[in-house]
């Protein structure tokens, strides 16, 4: 698996032991390799947003740019400090297929 994903075998071990999570760009390769997403979507909106973003291989900066907002605002949504306005909920649905 490590070879197929282009990472060190120790990296995969840290993921499997929940010591570290893969970077957003690696999540897409993991899902493609396995044929499914091994992570639960999360119970909160912020966790679902992060998983949806990572499933698309997007970093916070990239998604914020696509949405027309700042990385700080996106981070606050993912942390659950605030929720997006109706305009951004519509954009999240368009870009990630995420229903808020």
C-alpha positions in Angstrom: 0.0 0.0 0.0 2.8 2.4 0.9 4.5 1.9 -2.4 1.2 2.4 -4.3 0.5 5.6 -2.4 4.1 6.9 -2.8 4.7 7.2 1.0 6.9 5.4 3.5 5.6 2.3 5.1 5.9 4.0 8.5 3.6 6.7 7.3 0.9 4.1 6.6 1.5 2.6 10.0 0.9 6.0 11.7 -2.4 6.3 9.8 -3.5 2.8 10.8 -2.7 3.5 14.4 -4.5 6.8 14.4 -1.3 8.6 15.4 -1.5 10.9 12.4 -3.9 11.6 9.6 -2.9 11.8 5.9 -2.6 15.1 4.2 -5.6 16.2 2.1 -3.7 15.4 -1.1 -3.0 11.8 0.2 -6.7 11.2 1.2 -7.7 11.0 -2.5 -5.0 8.4 -3.2 -6.0 6.3 -0.1 -9.7 6.3 -1.2 -8.7 5.4 -4.8 -6.5 2.6 -3.5 -9.0 1.1 -1.1 -12.1 1.8 -3.3 -13.9 3.4 -0.4 -13.4 6.1 2.3 -12.2 4.5 5.5 -13.0 7.5 7.7 -16.5 8.2 9.1 -17.9 11.5 7.9 -18.1 12.9 11.5 -21.1 13.9 13.6 -20.6 17.7 13.4 -20.8 19.9 10.4 -17.1 20.9 10.9 -16.0 17.3 10.8 -18.2 16.5 7.7 -16.8 19.6 6.0 -13.2 18.6 6.7 -13.8 15.0 5.4 -15.5 16.3 2.3 -12.7 18.7 1.6 -10.0 16.0 2.2 -11.9 13.5 0.0 -11.5 16.0 -2.9 -7.8 16.3 -2.1 -8.2 20.0 -1.2 -6.3 21.9 1.4 -8.0 24.7 3.4 -6.4 27.4 1.3 -7.5 25.8 -2.0 -11.1 25.3 -0.9 -11.3 28.8 0.6 -10.2 30.2 -2.8 -12.8 28.1 -4.6 -15.5 29.3 -2.2 -14.4 33.0 -2.3 -13.5 33.2 1.4 -10.4 33.2 3.5 -8.6 30.2 5.0 -9.3 31.6 8.5 -13.0 31.6 7.9 -12.9 28.0 6.5 -10.9 26.9 9.5 -13.5 28.4 11.9 -16.2 26.4 10.1 -14.2 23.2 10.5 -13.5 23.9 14.1 -17.2 24.6 14.8 -16.6 28.2 15.9 -19.2 29.5 13.4 -21.3 28.3 10.5 -21.4 29.5 6.9 -24.0 31.9 5.6 -26.7 30.7 3.1 -24.5 31.9 0.2 -21.6 29.8 1.4 -23.8 26.8 2.2 -24.9 26.9 -1.5 -21.2 27.1 -2.6 -20.3 24.2 -0.4 -23.0 22.2 -2.0 -21.9 23.1 -5.5 -18.2 22.5 -4.8 -18.2 19.5 -2.4 -21.7 18.2 -2.7 -22.0 18.9 1.0 -25.4 19.7 2.4 -25.4 21.9 5.5 
